[in-house]
Amino acid sequence: MLTDFLSQLIEADNACLLAINGWHAPWADTFMYAFSGKVVWVPLYASLLYVIGRNLRWQVAVGCAVAIALTIVLADQIGASLIRPIAERLRPSNLDNPISEMVHIVNGYRSGRYGFPSCHAANTFGLAFFVFYLFRNRLLSTFIFGWAVVTCYSRAYLGVHYPGDLLAGTIVGLIGAWLIYRLFVKVSGYKRVEHVTHVYAPIWVGLLTIAGMLVYAGIRILL
């Protein structure tokens, strides 16, 4: 019974991956590849730190920045160093995986060997959940969770993660963010800010970054 259930889950995961990865277009290849990057989001991270610095006392702000870094490191290492060596689930893009023959590869990008759970999902959702716990601001939370969702979608689009990898990574990020946030509150004595100022900064920075990616994708098509 359990074996049949797991087989059905794997089949559904494969089908979902191929459906996401199977829809592709030249502009989307460029956009999703860029969206999946890390360096391109440095301005967003900087703007989040700016909001933290503007709304918290500097001692608490420094502790918060350290807590966010710990959240990302914890989520990343639980996935990469603890779970992946045990699960050893090949990425769909890996040439040793039979499904790789049906996967659309963008710019020759196949990433590493194993992909369960997704560290991209763990990191982005770890950050998103921490920001949600920290400010409980509807606009900022909506944007940051939307950003995390599209990041996860881009990983499936690129064929380097199954949706199941992304879901597992999201859960790892949630757990990591909750644990580190509780520790941060206990150590710093942080009291939630009722009125968050400059909250639009990361939203506008993120939207402008996305707009830049879309423009870049359009230019690539024309060239």
C-alpha positions in Angstrom: 0.0 0.0 0.0 2.7 2.4 1.0 4.8 1.5 -2.0 1.9 2.1 -4.4 1.2 5.5 -2.7 4.9 6.5 -3.1 4.9 5.4 -6.7 1.8 7.5 -7.4 3.5 10.5 -5.7 6.6 10.1 -7.9 4.5 9.8 -11.0 2.6 12.9 -10.1 5.8 14.7 -9.4 7.3 13.7 -12.8 4.1 14.7 -14.6 4.0 18.1 -12.8 7.7 18.7 -13.6 7.3 17.9 -17.3 4.2 20.1 -17.5 6.0 23.1 -16.0 9.3 22.5 -17.9 7.4 21.6 -21.1 6.0 25.1 -21.5 8.9 27.2 -22.6 9.6 30.1 -24.9 12.8 32.0 -25.8 11.9 35.1 -23.7 10.9 32.9 -20.7 14.1 30.9 -20.9 16.1 34.2 -20.5 13.7 35.5 -17.8 13.6 32.3 -15.7 17.3 31.8 -15.9 17.9 35.3 -14.7 15.2 35.1 -12.0 16.8 31.9 -10.6 20.1 33.7 -10.1 21.5 34.9 -6.8 23.6 38.0 -7.5 20.8 39.7 -9.3 18.8 39.9 -6.0 21.5 41.7 -4.0 19.7 45.0 -4.3 16.5 43.4 -2.9 18.5 42.0 0.1 20.1 45.4 0.6 16.7 47.1 0.6 15.4 44.6 3.2 18.3 45.4 5.4 17.6 49.1 4.9 14.0 48.7 6.1 15.2 46.7 9.1 17.7 49.4 9.9 15.1 52.2 9.7 12.6 50.4 11.9 14.7 48.8 14.6 17.3 50.1 17.1 20.7 49.5 15.7 21.6 46.7 18.3 18.4 44.8 17.4 18.9 45.5 13.7 22.3 44.0 13.8 21.0 41.0 15.6 18.2 40.7 13.1 20.6 40.7 10.2 22.6 38.0 11.9 19.4 36.0 12.5 18.5 36.2 8.8 21.9 35.0 7.8 21.6 32.1 10.3 18.2 31.3 8.9 19.5 31.0 5.3 22.7 29.1 6.4 20.6 26.7 8.5 18.1 26.0 5.8 20.8 25.6 3.2 22.9 23.2 5.2 20.0 21.1 6.4 19.1 20.6 2.8 22.6 20.3 1.2 24.6 18.6 3.9 22.0 16.6 5.9 19.1 15.5 3.7 20.6 15.3 0.2 23.4 12.8 1.0 20.7 10.5 2.5 17.9 11.0 -0.1 20.3 11.0 -3.1 17.5 11.9 -5.5 18.8 12.9 -8.9 17.8 16.2 -10.4 15.5 15.8 -13.4 18.2 17.5 -15.5 21.0 15.1 -14.4 22.1 12.9 -17.3 22.0 9.8 -15.2 18.3 10.4 -14.7 16.2 8.7 -17.4 13.7 11.6 -17.4 16.5 14.0 -18.4 15.9 13.0 -22.1 12.5 14.8 -21.8 13.7 17.8 -19.9 14.2 21.2 -21.7 17.6 22.5 -20.7 18.3 26.3 -20.7 21.8 27.6 -21.5 23.3 24.1 -20.8 22.5 24.6 -17.1 22.0 21.3 -15.2 23.2 22.3 -11.7 24.5 19.6 -9.3 23.8 15.9 -9.0 21.2 15.8 -6.3 18.2 18.1 -5.8 16.1 16.9 -2.8 15.3 19.2 -1.1 15.8 22.4 -3.1 18.1 24.8 -1.3 16.8 27.6 -3.5 13.3 27.0 -2.0 14.7 26.6 1.5 16.7 29.8 1.3 14.0 32.0 -0.3 11.2 30.8 1.8 13.4 30.9 4.9 13.9 34.6 4.2 10.2 35.1 3.3 8.9 33.5 6.5 11.4 35.4 8.6 10.4 38.7 7.1 6.7 37.7 7.6 7.3 36.9 11.3 9.4 40.1 11.8 7.0 42.7 10.4 3.6 41.0 9.7 3.1 43.7 7.0 0.6 42.6 4.3 2.1 44.3 1.3 5.7 43.3 2.1 4.7 39.7 2.9 2.6 39.4 -0.2 5.6 40.5 -2.4 8.2 38.4 -0.6 6.1 35.3 -0.8 5.3 35.9 -4.4 9.0 36.3 -5.1 9.8 33.0 -3.4 7.0 31.2 -5.3 8.3 32.5 -8.7 11.9 31.5 -7.7 10.7 28.0 -7.0 8.7 27.9 -10.3 11.9 29.0 -12.1 13.8 26.0 -10.7 11.2 23.6 -12.1 11.0 25.6 -15.4 14.8 25.1 -15.7 14.4 21.4 -15.1 16.8 21.3 -12.1 14.2 20.5 -9.4 11.0 18.4 -9.1 8.0 20.2 -7.5 8.5 17.7 -4.6 12.0 19.0 -4.1 10.7 22.6 -3.9 7.9 21.7 -1.5 10.4 19.9 0.8 12.7 22.9 0.6 9.8 25.2 1.5 9.1 23.2 4.6 12.8 23.3 5.6 12.8 27.1 5.1 9.7 27.4 7.3 11.1 25.4 10.1 14.5 27.2 10.0 12.9 30.6 9.9 10.6 29.8 12.9 13.4 28.4 15.0 15.8 31.2 14.4 13.1 33.9 14.7 12.1 32.5 18.1 15.7 32.5 19.2 16.1 36.1 17.9 13.1 37.3 19.9 14.3 35.5 23.1 17.9 36.9 22.8 17.1 40.5 21.6 13.7 41.1 23.3 12.3 42.2 20.0 8.8 43.6 20.0 7.0 43.6 16.7 6.8 47.0 15.0 3.3 48.2 14.6 3.9 50.7 11.8 6.7 49.7 9.4 8.2 52.7 7.6 9.9 52.6 4.2 8.2 49.2 3.6 7.8 50.0 -0.1 11.6 50.1 -0.7 12.1 46.4 -1.1 8.8 46.1 -3.1 9.9 48.7 -5.6 13.4 47.5 -5.8 12.2 43.9 -6.4 9.7 45.1 -9.1 12.3 47.2 -10.8 14.6 44.2 -10.8 11.9 42.0 -12.4 11.1 44.7 -14.9 14.8 44.8 -15.9 14.8 41.1 -16.4 11.8 41.3 -18.7 13.4 44.1 -20.7 16.6 42.1 -21.0 14.6 39.0 -22.1 12.8 41.1 -24.8 16.1 42.5 -26.0 17.6 39.0 -26.3 14.8 37.9 -28.5 15.3 40.9 -30.9 19.0 40.4 -31.2 
